[in-house]
Amino acid sequence: MSTNGRASEDLEARMARLREEMVQQQLIQRGIRDERVLAVMRKVPRHRFVPPEYVYAAYDDGPLPIGAGQTISQPYIVALMTELLHLQGPEKVLEVGTGSGYQTAILAELAREVYTVELELELLERARRLLASMGYTNIYFRHGDGSEGWPEAAPFDAIIVTAAPPEVPPALIEQLRVGGRLVIPVGTWDQDLQLIVKHGPEPTDCTVQSITPVRFVPLRTRRP
């Protein structure tokens, strides 16, 4: 084996160990219980979704910058938001904010189809290339304003928003199927992670549950 090959193998072994420590110490100890979520957090190589200078911090307990003023979310928050969606496998999911593509990969492991929208073209294309290189074929990408959702592909069984709008975009409620779940951080300075469940056809036919205070980058839109 060449020196480069050995170094690569050593890196992957170290990353696998850090990933397991992340699951044990950051997720299970904080109450993440969904075995499917824990399994995919063990599987997906988070270090491939961060800039090279942050590879060794990829499994730390916090967000990391990924460029264009955006971040990859703290592992616990990724796991928590994913668990709240209650994915079983056959779902069609909308993700607002592709970002690094890490949350996208987590969703693609757990659902039938993932539709992901990103306003920053540089991030979208980088995530598209990476996810394709990793073999994902159930992800559909759109460059656009995530607050508008993806009307042509609606309704969605689940919607996840990875940046914070000041209030819930009405289009996302409209595009959620009856019985579907929307997980979204809401607010400007004081943000609240909310779980919204749609019980009927009207926008008011929803229950809203406050989950925990959070801190996300603002959701960017094309509106002035």
N, C-alpha and C positions, 0 to 999 in steps of 0.2 A: 504494500500500500504506500502511496506517495505521502510526502509530508502534508500536502494540502488536503488530501483525502482523510488523513488521520485527524487533522485539525478540525475539519468539517464534522467528522464523526464525534469528536470530543465536544464540540459546540452543541450538537443536537442532543447528546446525552445530558449535558449540563442544563439545556433548556427544558428537557423532559423532566428533570428533577425539580427545577424551579416551578414548572407548571403544576406538578403534583403538590408541591408545598403551597402554591397559590390556592389550589382547590381545598386543601385541608385547612389552612390557616385563615384564608380570607373569605371563603365561601361557606364551607360546612360549619365553621365556628360561628358564623353570623346568621345561620338559619336557612341557607339554601338547601332544600330537601329533594327537589325534583331530580331523580336519578338520570333522566335523559339529559337534562341541562348539565349536571355535573360531568357526565360522560363526554359531552361535546366540549366542555371547557377544558377537560383533560386532553382532548384530541387535537383541537385546532391550534396551530403554532402561532401564538400571538406575536412572537418576536419577528415574524415575517411581515407584519403589518405596520411596523414602526420604522422611522428613519434609522440608518445604520448606526448613528451615534447613540441611539437609545436602545440598542438590542439588549444590552445587559440589564436594562431597567424595565424591560417589557413586562415582567411579572411582578413588579412592585405594586404596592397598594396605593395607586393614584393614577390620574390621567397623564398623558404625554402629548406634546405638540406633534402634529403631523404635517404642518405647512398650511398656507392659505388662512392662517388665523384660527385653525380648527384643532381639535384634540381627539385622541382615542380615549374612550371613557375608562374609568377605573374598573378593573375586572369584576368587583362585587356588583357594581351598578349594572354592568352588562348582564351578569347572571340573574340579578333581581328582576330587571325589566323583561328578560326572556322568560323567566319562570312565571311572571304575572300573565303572560300571553296564554299559558296552558296549552301549548302546542302538542298535538298528538301524532302528526304525520301527514294527514291529507290536506292541510290548510293552504290557502293562498294568502300570502302576507305582503303588506306594503311597508317598506321602510322609508322614512323621510330623513334624509341625511346619510348618504353612503359613507362619507368620510374615508377612513382608511380601508374599509371593506371588512374589518374584523367582525363587527356585529352582523354584517351581511352573511359571512361564512357560517356563523353560529346558527342563524336562521335557516340557511340553506341545508344544514345538516338535520334540521328538525321538522321542516315543512316541505310540502310538495313543490311549491313555487314561491319565489321571492321577487317582488317588483321593487326596485330601489331607485330613488330620485335624489340627485345631487345638483346644487346650483354651481358649485365650483368645478369647472370642466377639468382642470388639472387633477383634482382628487378623483373624479369619476373615472377618467381614463387610466390612471394608475391602479385603482382598485379593479377595474375591468380586466386589465392585463394580468394582474396578480391572481385573481380568482380563476381566470381561464387557465392559467398555468398550473393551478392546483387541481384542475379537473372538474370544477363545478359547471354543470350544464343546466341547472334549474333556476338561474338568476337572470332577470331582465333589467336592463339599465336605461335610465332616462336622464338627460341633462335638462334641468328645469327647476321651477319653483315648487318645492315640496309642499308648501302650504296649500297648493291646488290639488294635491294628490295625483292620481292617475285615473281619470274618469273612465277611459276606454276599457280598463282592466277591472273596474269595480263590478260587483261588491267584493270586499275583502273580508276574510274570516278574522284577521287580526291586523292591527296597524301599530307600528312602533315609531316614535319620533325621537331622534337623537340630538336635538338642539331645542332650545326653549323659546316658544313664542310667548308674547304677553298674554294671549288668551287662546283657547282652542280654536283652530281654523274650522269654520263651518263645513268646508268641503270634505274634511276627514270624517266628520260625523255622518255626512250624507253617503260617503262611499263605504262605510262600515255596514256589513250585513247585520240583520237582526240576529241577536245572540252573539255578535262579535265583540272583541275586546280591543280597546285602544289604550296604549300606555304612552304617556306623554309628560314631560316636564313643562310646567306652566309658570310664567312670571318673568319679571325683569331682574330686580336685585334679589328679592325674596322669592325663591322658586319652590314649587311643590310638585313632587312626582305623583301623578294621578292615574288611577285605573278607571276607565270609563267603559261601561257595559251597555250595549244598545238592546233595548227590550221591545221596541216597536218601530214602526216606519217613520214616526215624526222625530224631528231633532230633539224634542223635549223628552222623548221616551228613553231616557238614559239614567243610569245611576252613576254617581261620581264618588270614588273613594280616594281619600288622601292617604298616600303611602308613607312618604318621608320627605324631609327637606333635601334639596339637591342643589348642585351648582353646575349648570351647563352653559356652553357658549350660546349666544342668541341665535334663533332661527332666522337666517337671512332669506329675504324674499325679493321679488322684482318690483314690489310696490314701493312708491316713494315714501 
